[in-house]
Structures are given as structure tokens and as C-alpha cells.
Amino acid sequence: MEDFPDIIKGYSKVEYLITFGAIIFGFVAAEYFNGWGQLWRNRKRVKFSWIYFAYTVIAFFVLVVVWWNFWLQSQYIEKSIIHFHLLLGYPVIYYLISVFLFPDFSSYGLIDLSNFFFRQKKKFFLAVALFFVFDSFNAMAYGDDFDGGFRVIGIVISLCGAFIDNTNFHKFLLAVSVLAVIIYVVALDLGYMVPEGSDTLNNQYSKVEHLTVFISLLYGFVAAEFFMGWGSMIRNSKKIQFSWIHFLWSIFLLALLIDIWWSGRTQLEFISSHLSAFLLFLAIPLFFIC
């Protein structure tokens, strides 16, 4: 019996497997968008905390970096189901992190984000430490350790955050985390941490495709929120006072989001070469979810 072809009418096995992984990654990333949206919608009963909010942004940043870097390992997942399972380990751990990171908005009363953060910080930071340990294991399995120093920093920061309760120390830890993020983005954008030949790593699956599938899931999630909102308006039409101004603004904002997506294709080459541009393009739908 002949071996099954790697490409079926232009659709490679890598693309087939990555699509499944991207849906799960996109679902987990959407949890952060939804969490930030809930914070904004419930802002009248939320006591804000910059420490808490900054850690949610950093956590999302690391998730995006995982997807950005995973393109380098995409050549392995088609060779073994074990490597494919390792891919799915990332969103599982990160979903756990999101559970610890965002409060339950269905409850009533004031939500003090500072108190919530310090109640949850041990679970949150230990889950983050588990992520970096898991990522280090994957790096050794793939033989790719071009950013191993940042993994070590991540583990140290996570363990310190889990077991130290001092507020001033957490402010210092946050400053160190932000500095590490800035250095990482600058280093990647300037090409200091890009493995040699990575731009031609996989001829079947380009980096532009890899990033686009992730971006499209988040933009699609935000667009779906508009449809869910309109559906809720129809179902609860007897309970709410309809406003044409509100409705027309919602149509305008969805059209604007679609227009941004339409024109975004011309920027994909630049986005695929600069992590900062990729992050900025992902931040755009966040304004619509609020």
C-alpha cells in the first residue's frame, strides 16, 4: 500500500493539524478578551488594580509568544502524534491560568481586583511556573532553546510571586516582568533571537498563514459578540427599551471591524516579521469587545 500523501490538493498535513490546534488556542485567547470585556462592562462594581491588570496583559502576551514561536516547531507535529499532543498541552495549561486570573462576574457585590489577585496569586503563579517548565521540556524535545534564558526568568518570577505576599515586592516583580517583556519584544524585532533559516523553515506552511489563522479566530470571536448582542436584544425585546442610535452604532462598529480585517492583508508581511506589530494587530479587536 502506498504512503498517504502529505499534501492533498494543496492542503498539507501540517495545515490540517495546526488548524485544530489554532481553534483551541483561539478559544483560550478569547477567554482573556472576554475577561477584559467583563471588567469593562462591570466597571461600576469593580475596584481596579494596576498590578492585577498588568499581570493579565503579561499572561496574554506569553500566550501570543507561544503561538508566534510554535511555527518553528510546526515541522515536527506531522511526524508524531506525541508532538501534536505536546502542542495541545499549552492551551490546557493556559486555560487553567485564565480560570485563576479572572473573577466570577456572575456574583453580586463589589469586586476588589487587588484582594482577588492576592487570594488567587499562589494558584496563578504556580500554574505559570508549570507552563514555563512544560515549555522548557518541549524546547529540549525539539532541540530549540534560543530563548531558554527567558524561561528560567519566568520560572523564578513565578515561584517568587507564588510564595511572597509583600505588596511592594510584587510591584518590583511586576516591573521586572514588564522589563523582560520589553527586552523580549525588542530582541525578536531586531532579529537577535531568531534561529538561522527560520524564515524558510517549512515550505508547506508559511509564517503568514500561521499568524493569520490565530488572528482570524480572535477577530471572528469579536464579530460573533455583535451577533450575540443582537440576538439578546431580540430575545429580550419586551424587557428592554430599543434605541435606534445604539443599534446603528453597533452596525457601524461591526462594519469598521470588518473594514480593518479587509485591509489588514496588506500588512501581513510586516506583521509576520515583527512581534510588536503582531501584538498591535491583536489589540485592535480588544477595543471592540469592550
C-alpha positions, -999 to 999 in steps of 0.1 A, spaced: 0 0 0 14 34 -10 21 60 17 -7 86 22 4 119 5 15 148 28 -4 173 6 -40 167 -7 -49 192 -34 -27 219 -19 -37 212 18 -8 199 38 -9 177 69 8 205 89 -21 229 80 -47 202 88 -32 197 123 -24 233 131 -60 243 122 -73 222 151 -46 235 175 -54 271 164 -91 267 173 -82 256 208 -55 284 212 -80 309 199 -107 298 224 -82 303 253 -71 336 239 -107 347 236 -112 340 274 -88 369 280 -107 391 256 -139 381 273 -124 387 308 -113 422 299 -146 429 284 -164 418 316 -141 440 336 -152 470 315 -189 461 315 -189 457 353 -166 487 359 -191 503 383 -187 475 408 -151 467 401 -123 482 422 -94 485 398 -59 473 404 -29 481 381 -10 451 394 -38 427 386 -45 442 352 -8 442 342 -4 405 350 -34 397 328 -17 415 299 16 398 305 -1 364 307 -18 371 274 15 383 259 32 350 268 3 330 252 8 351 220 45 344 221 39 307 224 18 308 192 44 330 174 72 307 182 53 275 176 56 280 139 92 270 143 81 236 156 53 231 131 75 207 111 75 182 140 38 178 147 31 159 114 58 133 122 44 121 156 12 123 175 32 128 206 44 161 193 9 170 184 -3 163 220 25 185 233 11 213 212 -23 209 229 -7 210 263 -1 247 260 -38 258 258 -48 234 285 -23 250 310 -32 285 298 -69 279 302 -62 269 338 -43 302 342 -73 321 329 -96 304 354 -74 316 383 -69 350 367 -104 363 361 -131 366 388 -166 352 386 -187 381 373 -220 363 379 -218 370 416 -231 403 430 -214 430 450 -181 448 448 -151 430 431 -119 442 446 -93 432 420 -63 437 444 -78 414 470 -88 389 444 -53 388 429 -36 382 463 -62 355 471 -55 338 438 -18 346 433 -4 313 446 -26 292 422 -19 317 394 18 318 397 22 281 402 2 275 370 25 299 352 56 281 367 41 248 354 37 265 320 74 275 318 85 241 330 64 224 303 77 249 277 113 241 288 106 204 284 92 210 249 123 231 240 146 202 249 124 177 230 126 199 199 162 209 203 152 246 202 164 266 232 171 300 216 152 318 244 159 295 273 171 324 295 136 339 294 121 306 305 144 305 335 135 341 344 98 331 340 101 302 364 120 323 390 94 351 388 66 327 391 79 309 422 87 342 439 53 355 431 36 324 445 53 324 479 59 360 487 30 381 499 46 416 502 28 442 481 59 462 474 78 431 464 50 423 439 53 458 424 90 452 420 83 418 405 59 433 381 85 459 370 109 431 363 83 412 343 75 442 322 112 449 316 116 412 305 86 416 281 101 447 265 135 432 261 120 401 246 99 420 220 128 443 211 152 413 207 128 394 185 120 425 164 157 432 159 164 396 150 187 387 179 167 356 189 156 342 156 171 308 147 191 308 115 170 299 84 137 302 103 121 322 75 123 292 52 117 265 78 86 250 63 77 253 26 43 238 32 31 262 58 42 298 59 45 320 90 20 344 75 -6 316 74 3 306 109 -3 340 123 -33 347 102 -53 317 114 -48 329 150 -57 365 143 -88 354 123 -101 334 153 -99 364 176 -114 388 151 -141 362 145 -148 359 182 -153 397 185 -176 398 154 -196 370 169 -202 391 200 -221 416 179 -244 388 166 -249 375 202 -257 410 213 -283 415 186 -298 381 194 -301 390 231 -318 423 220 -344 403 200 -350 377 227 -354 403 254 -373 428 233 -401 430 258 -377 438 287 -355 465 270 -362 499 255 -350 498 220 -327 526 207 -320 532 170 -289 552 179 -275 523 199 -284 498 172 -269 518 143 -237 524 163 -233 486 167 -237 481 130 -212 508 123 -186 493 147 -190 458 132 -186 473 97 -154 491 109 -140 459 123 -147 441 90 -130 470 72 -99 467 94 -98 429 86 -103 436 49 -73 460 48 -52 440 72 -40 416 45 -16 442 31 2 444 65 7 406 70 42 405 56 53 432 81 33 416 109 50 382 104 84 398 108 77 420 139 62 406 171 53 442 182 32 447 150 15 413 156 7 423 192 -7 457 180 -29 440 154 -43 417 181 -50 446 204 -74 463 178 -103 439 184 -100 444 221 -114 479 218 -145 464 201 -151 437 227 -154 464 254 
